[in-house]
Amino acid sequence: MPNHDIMKTKLLVLAAGIGSRFGGIKQVAPVGPAGESILEYSVFDALGAGFDEVVFLVRKEIEEDFSRTILSRLPSTLRYSLAWQAQDSFILPEFGNLLVGRTKPWGTGHALLCAQTALENGGQVAFAVINADDYYGREAFSAVHDFLANSDPARNDFCLAGYRLSHTTSPFGPVSRGVCTMDSDGFLVGIEEHLSIAAEAGGDGKGFRSASPDGLTRARFTGTEPVSMNLWGFTSAVFDAGRSLFGDFLRDLRSAPESARLRAEFFLPGIVDSLVRAGQAQVKVLPVSESLFGLTYKEDLDESRRQIARLCEVGRYPVPLWSLS
């Protein structure tokens, strides 16, 4: 069993996305009263929950903007490091043709692999993963931290912050969500990635529809379903499985049509789903009652600013955010 008195926990912030639907570098978009980004509020909440260090995963193309607008504001006492997601990371020569014409990153599962060295830094680790452009809330970070603080870094015992679907959608267009199935004890049975979920047209706001790439209805939901927002709690045990599954993903992709090869992504929830279905990991779903908001579309920016302003007004956060650090 681990020594809980010295168990360290890290936070991995996935900030390498290209923001195709948002239309810009949303990782650095100002939402706070003093220009703070959403990810800074997540870091603030994570530190308050007890996380010890932060790893920011970025692309080289945005490193300068990220350093100038984000890193320069962080408190000097914060322990952090950078990791980079590149198109050719973990791409063996035999898969080199898959890079031709590709402009987007390989997805959140690939991002996880790119951060391994920075996270482990010579030893096994327990860590949480978040998106840079989503606001998760203090409740979720506390729940995940407490789970990780009592984990064994050598075991496949993971956790997931489970949000209610209706608390995570955008009024401005479809969103991507991993819809979860759980057993009676609250452990994950499976997770299915849906890339286009939106409220039913002309509905009462309680029904949601998942569309396939060709616009056909793939599934319908009530809105009460638990979904993943990529706030995970992992141990080092996830990396070996991730590398193996990424190799399988690339091998399958070689025979896919060119259009599919150029847009395909290796999703983090897919790693977890494969492990769970194979009986190689167990994932505790930690219910979260807070609503999530973030920057999927440009129109989400004003709403996120209103939400953060409200939280500042009720005393959840200081203004400026790092004034008390």
N, C-alpha and C positions, 0 to 999 in steps of 0.2 A: 504493500500500500504506500502511496506517496506521503511525504511529510507535509501536512497541510500548513505548518507554520512557515515553510519556505516556498510553497507552491507559487510560482509566478504565472501571471496570465498576460497575454498580449492581445492587441486589437489590430487586425488587418483591415485597412480601408482600401477598397477597390476603386481606384480613381483613374483608370486607363481607358474608359469608354470614349467613344467619339461623338456621342450626342446627336445622332442623325435625326431623330425626331424633334429634339430640342433646338437644333440649328446653331449649336455653338458649344463652347467648353463649359458645360454646366457645373463641373466640379469646382470652379472658382467663381461662379455667379454669386453676386452679393444678395443676401436675403435679410441679414440682420440690420439693426439700426445704425451700426457703425461699419457696415459693409461686410460683415461676417458671412461665410459660406455655410451651407447646411452641414457639411462634414465637421465644421468646427464645433457645432452644437452637439454632434454625436461624440466627438472626442471629449468635450466637457462632461457629458453625461457618463461616458465610459470611465473617465478618471474618477468621477464621484462614486461610481459603483465599485471601484477598487482595482481596475486594470492598471498594470504597471508600465507597459510600454506600448508604442504604436508603430506599425509599419505601414507606410503609404506606398501603394503600388501605382505607378504612373507610367506614361509613355514618354520617351525622350523628347518628343515633339512639344509636350506641354510642361516639361520640367521647369523651364525658366519662368513661365507664368505662375506655375504652382508655387515655386519658391518665393516669388515676389509678393504674391497676394495672400498666400496661406501660411507658409512656413515662417515668414517674417513676423507674423502676429502671435505665434504660439509662445507660451511662457518658456523662459530659458531653463526651467526645471524639468520640462517634459523630455523624457527619453524617447527618441524616435529615430527611425532609419528609413531609407528609401529603397524600393525595389522597382524593377522595370519590366514591363511586358512588351516584347518585341515580336514582330511577325514570325521571325525564324527561330524563336526560342523553343527548344525541344523538338525541332523539326529535323529529323535525320535526312541524310542525302537522298535516301530512297523515296522520300516524300517531297522532294524539292519542287516538283512540278505543281504541287498544290499551292505554292506561293505566287505563281504567275498570274498577274492580273488582280490579285487580292489586295484590298485596301483596308479592310476592317480587322480588328483584333479577333483572336480565336475564341473569345468568350470567357465567362467567369471561372470555368473549370481549369482552363489554361492559365488564367491569372493566378489561381491558387498555387499551381506548380511553380510559376515564376517567382513567387514570394517565399518559397521554402527555405532557401539559404538565409535570407534576412530574418525569418521567423525563428528558425532553430538556432542559428548562430553558434553551432557547435554542440547543441544538445537538444533533447526532446522538449516539446513545449505544449502547453494547452493554450488555445487562442480562439478568439471570436473573429468572424468575418462580417463586414457590412459593405453595402454600396455607398459611394461618396455622395450620391445625389438624393438619398432618402432620409427623412427624419423618422427616427425609431421611437424615441421617448425613453425617459429614465427607467421606467418599469422594466422594459425589455433588457436593458443592459445589466440591471441588478440581478434579474433572474438567470441570465446566461453566465454572468460572472460567478454567482454562487454555485452553479452547477460545475463549472470548470475548476473552481477552487477545491472541489472534492473529487476530482477526476484523477485517473491514472494515465499519464501520457503514452503509455505503451499499449493501451487498450482501445478498441473500437467502440467506445461509449461516447456518443455525441449528443448534442441537443440542438433544438431549433425553436426560435421564437415564432409562435403561430398566431397570425393576425386573422381577424374576421374579414372575409373577402370584401364585404360592403364598406369596410373601413379603409380600403386601400386603393380604390379606383380614382380615376381622374374624370372630371366632367368635360374635358377637352378632347378625348379620344381614347382608343383602346390601350390597354396596358398588358404587360407580360407578367404572369403570376404562376407559381408552382402550386397546384392544388393538392392538398394533403389528404391521405386516408390514414386513420389511426385505429388502433385496437382499443378495447375497453379500459386498458390501463394507461392510455395516453401515449403509447409508443407508435412511432411511424410505421405504417405498413407499406406505403408507397407514395410517390410524389410524381405528378404528371405536369409537365411544363406546357402552359397555354400561352401563346405569343400574342393573342389579340382578344382580350376580354373587355367588354363594355356593357353598360346598362342596355336592356332591351329597348329598342326604339318604340316610343309611344307607351311605354309601360308605366308602372306606378313607382319606379325607383327601387323595387325590391327584387327584380329579376335581372339576371345577367346572362350574356351570351358569349360563347367562345367561337371565334370564326377561324376557319382554315385559310391558308394563303390565297385560295381562289374565291374567298368570300362566303363560302357555304358554312352553315351552322355545324360546329364540331360538337358542342355540348352546351347545356343550359345549367345555370346555378341559381340558388335561392339568395345567395349573398351571405349565408351563415357559415359557409365552408371555411375551414382553416386553410390559410395559404402561407407559403414561404415568401418572405421579402429579402431573402439572402442574409438574414441575421442568424448565423450558425455558431455553434460551439464545437470545436474539433480538438483532437489531439494529433500528434505527429503520425499516428497510425494511418491517417487518411492519405498520406502522400504516395505510398507504394501503390495503392489501388488506383489513385488518380493517374499516375504515370502509365500503368498498364491499360487502363480504359482509354486514355488519350491515344495510345498506339492503335487500339482497336478502332477508334473513331477515324483516325487518318487512313487506316487500311480500307475501311468501308467507303470512305469518301473518294478514293481513287477511281471507283467505278460509277460514281454519281455523275449526272449531267453537269456541264460547266456552270450553269446558273446556280445550281445547288452548291457546288464546290465553293463558289465565290461568297455566298452568304451564310454557309453553315457555321454554327458555333458549338463549342463544347461546353455545356452548361454544368455548373457546380451541382445543382440538384440532381442531375443525371448520375453523377458519381455516387451520391448518397443513395439514390433509388436502386442502383445496381447492387450496392453492398447490402442494403436492407433485404432486397428480394432474394439474394443469395444466402441470407442468414449469416453474413460476415460482419454485421454491425447492428447496433441498436441505437435508436435516436429517440430521445424523450422530447415530446412536443410541449413547450412551455407556453400556456395560453397568455396572450397579451390583450388587454382590454382597450388600450389607447388606439386612437386613429393615427394612421400613417399618412404623411404627405411628402411630396417630392417633386422633382423636376423632370418629368417625361416630355412635356411640351412647353414651348415658350410661354404659353398662356398660364402655365402653372406658377410662373415666377411671382406674379402679383399676389396670388392666393397664398403662396408660401411665405411671402413677406408679411401678409396680414396675420397668419398663424403665429409666426415668430414674434411679431409685435405684441400680440395678445399675451403670449407666454411671458414676455418681458414685463408687461404691465402688471401681471399678477405675481411677479417676483420669482418666477421660475429661473430666470437668467439675469445676471447683471448686465448693465449697459455702460461701456462696451463689455463684451463677453469676458475678456481676459483682464479686466481691471483689478480683480481681486487676486490675481496669480502672483 
